Amino acid sequence: MSKKLRIGIIGTGGIAGPHMAAYKQFDNVEVVGGADIVPGKAKAFFEKWDVPDAQAFESAEELIKNVEMDGVSVCTYNTTHAECTIAALEAGLHVQCEKPMSFTLQEAVDMVKASKKAGKILTIGFQPRYSYIRKKVDHMIESGAIGKVYYIQSGGGRRRGIPGSTFVDAEKAGFGCLGDIGCYSIDECLHAVKYPRPLTVSAVATDYFGKNPKYWSGADTFNVDDFSVAFVRLEGDITFVFKQSWAMHADSLGDTLWLGTEGGIKIVNGFNYLNKPSQVMYFTDVNGLQIDSQMLPSMPFDPYASPSNEDAFTAKVRDFCDAIIEGRSAPIPGEEIIYNQAILDGIYRSARLKKEVEIEIPEL
Ligand SMILES: NC(=O)c1ccc[n+]([C@@H]2O[C@H](COP(=O)([O-])OP(=O)(O)OC[C@H]3O[C@@H](n4cnc5c(N)ncnc54)[C@H](O)[C@@H]3O)[C@@H](O)[C@H]2O)c1
């Protein structure tokens, strides 16, 4: 492709900034327009980012109708991901949609159907996949180093970390902690084993911290989950124990674990993508001896960075652009993330019904 890739940004709030920052780094990409339903917000965004030629609109439809583009970043809050993504795909645009993929499972299914019909990329914004250590863990499991995986557990969680803003408004975010960081935990645990189909979920979700003015200043209006646990059965006789927390009286919900017939991998207190390297342990038996070893990068660079030292967020946006330019398929396909969404949907339903639920994924 000789001309520049033309990109639009739908939703010019918080996360649109890192998208813009990444696009601005690429010589072969130009942000040509954007839209936000808050009057004047898209215009102010482009002024702030010094992109005077980008056209600003107050609806995704107007942007799509009026500006020639190759693809868009959908950076709206969760409950409008589906409508914006489908409108863009139907107009023949490639889409990078922020995480979580959607609010309901049906929305996610409709998004994948629209992408298949249009023959365009639908990729979901899980940038931790580009973290160096996480890639190494994925490769290790894929190489067979721990044999057949039969148990997976998510770890980590925040002691105090309710994010506020649109994240705690059910009308905009759908769910709370589940949709904010729960979807990352599911992706971390299940991408490593190639996303087995989820079958059943039994879950509990609570809001003890968000609803308590002692811990959260917006307690009056807080209407989403701040903690959840789930027991998920996956195809292939794999058990997945999920936990996630925005707030709790503990420093961690424990380690992320993959247990296999030949070995195990443990991320102490779950992956830490933010400040310091995660401690990753590998366990196996060799000649009758139990071996414990620590996985460390074998090259002297930041273990969080990609080998080119690019941060995960920039790497994610670059991969979307390169996939369009090179005619590749979606780097993080909506078709795969449907299973992530199906688990979120199952947790949400099971927690409300207070019983185990079956996960049924509609035909694509
Ligand atoms: N990948 C990451 O690291 C990361 C980090 C933060 C947020 N996110 C995700 O990004 C999304 C947005 O989060 P945020 O913090 O930027 O929220 P935000 O509320 O700051 O911004 C969302 C913007 O979308 C606009 N909007 C909503 N519906 C729209 C529509 N139909 N058309 C046009 N504009 C619309 C809103 O007016 C708002 O300005 C969420 O899904 C969130 O989960 C991802």
The ligand as an SDF file (V2000), in Angstrom:
LIG
                    3D

 44 48  0  0  0  0  0  0  0  0999 V2000
   -6.9570   -1.4390   26.6910 N   0  0  0  0  0  0  0  0  0  0  0  0
   -6.8690   -0.7130   27.7830 C   0  0  0  0  0  0  0  0  0  0  0  0
   -5.8420   -0.6480   28.4510 O   0  0  0  0  0  0  0  0  0  0  0  0
   -8.0610    0.0890   28.2400 C   0  0  0  0  0  0  0  0  0  0  0  0
   -7.9150    1.0300   29.2610 C   0  0  0  0  0  0  0  0  0  0  0  0
   -9.0280    1.8000   29.6110 C   0  0  0  0  0  0  0  0  0  0  0  0
  -10.2470    1.5880   28.9880 C   0  0  0  0  0  0  0  0  0  0  0  0
  -10.3650    0.6190   28.0420 N   0  0  0  0  0  0  0  0  0  0  0  0
  -11.6600    0.3650   27.3930 C   0  0  0  0  0  0  0  0  0  0  0  0
  -11.9310    1.4580   26.5110 O   0  0  0  0  0  0  0  0  0  0  0  0
  -13.3150    1.7440   26.5050 C   0  0  0  0  0  0  0  0  0  0  0  0
  -13.5280    3.2210   26.8330 C   0  0  0  0  0  0  0  0  0  0  0  0
  -12.9850    3.5180   28.0860 O   0  0  0  0  0  0  0  0  0  0  0  0
  -12.6290    5.0240   28.4630 P   0  0  0  0  0  0  0  0  0  0  0  0
  -11.9360    4.9870   29.7480 O   0  0  0  0  0  0  0  0  0  0  0  0
  -11.9710    5.6970   27.3060 O   0  0  0  0  0  0  0  0  0  0  0  0
  -14.1120    5.6100   28.6350 O   0  0  0  0  0  0  0  0  0  0  0  0
  -14.5860    7.1050   28.4950 P   0  0  0  0  0  0  0  0  0  0  0  0
  -15.9410    7.1540   29.0870 O   0  0  0  0  0  0  0  0  0  0  0  0
  -13.5160    8.0360   28.9650 O   0  0  0  0  0  0  0  0  0  0  0  0
  -14.6890    7.3340   26.9180 O   0  0  0  0  0  0  0  0  0  0  0  0
  -15.6690    6.7380   26.1190 C   0  0  0  0  0  0  0  0  0  0  0  0
  -16.1440    7.8020   25.1350 C   0  0  0  0  0  0  0  0  0  0  0  0
  -17.0060    7.1860   24.1770 O   0  0  0  0  0  0  0  0  0  0  0  0
  -18.0370    8.1110   23.8720 C   0  0  0  0  0  0  0  0  0  0  0  0
  -19.1530    7.3640   23.2860 N   0  0  0  0  0  0  0  0  0  0  0  0
  -19.9720    6.4720   23.8910 C   0  0  0  0  0  0  0  0  0  0  0  0
  -20.8480    5.9580   23.0230 N   0  0  0  0  0  0  0  0  0  0  0  0
  -20.5590    6.5280   21.8120 C   0  0  0  0  0  0  0  0  0  0  0  0
  -21.1030    6.3740   20.5030 C   0  0  0  0  0  0  0  0  0  0  0  0
  -22.1400    5.5680   20.2590 N   0  0  0  0  0  0  0  0  0  0  0  0
  -20.5490    7.0820   19.5010 N   0  0  0  0  0  0  0  0  0  0  0  0
  -19.5040    7.9390   19.7180 C   0  0  0  0  0  0  0  0  0  0  0  0
  -18.9580    8.1300   20.9520 N   0  0  0  0  0  0  0  0  0  0  0  0
  -19.4760    7.4190   21.9800 C   0  0  0  0  0  0  0  0  0  0  0  0
  -18.3500    8.7690   25.2040 C   0  0  0  0  0  0  0  0  0  0  0  0
  -19.0300    9.9910   25.0480 O   0  0  0  0  0  0  0  0  0  0  0  0
  -16.9510    8.9380   25.7980 C   0  0  0  0  0  0  0  0  0  0  0  0
  -16.3800   10.1830   25.4600 O   0  0  0  0  0  0  0  0  0  0  0  0
  -13.9620    0.7970   27.5130 C   0  0  0  0  0  0  0  0  0  0  0  0
  -14.5400   -0.2660   26.8040 O   0  0  0  0  0  0  0  0  0  0  0  0
  -12.8140    0.3230   28.3710 C   0  0  0  0  0  0  0  0  0  0  0  0
  -12.9880   -0.9870   28.8700 O   0  0  0  0  0  0  0  0  0  0  0  0
   -9.2960   -0.1050   27.6490 C   0  0  0  0  0  0  0  0  0  0  0  0
  1  2  1  0
  2  3  2  0
  2  4  1  0
  4  5  1  0
  4 44  2  0
  5  6  2  0
  6  7  1  0
  7  8  2  0
  8  9  1  0
  8 44  1  0
  9 10  1  0
  9 42  1  0
 10 11  1  0
 11 12  1  0
 11 40  1  0
 12 13  1  0
 13 14  1  0
 14 15  2  0
 14 16  1  0
 14 17  1  0
 17 18  1  0
 18 19  2  0
 18 20  1  0
 18 21  1  0
 21 22  1  0
 22 23  1  0
 23 24  1  0
 23 38  1  0
 24 25  1  0
 25 26  1  0
 25 36  1  0
 26 27  1  0
 26 35  1  0
 27 28  2  0
 28 29  1  0
 29 30  1  0
 29 35  2  0
 30 31  1  0
 30 32  2  0
 32 33  1  0
 33 34  2  0
 34 35  1  0
 36 37  1  0
 36 38  1  0
 38 39  1  0
 40 41  1  0
 40 42  1  0
 42 43  1  0
M  CHG  2   8   1  16  -1
M  END
$$$$
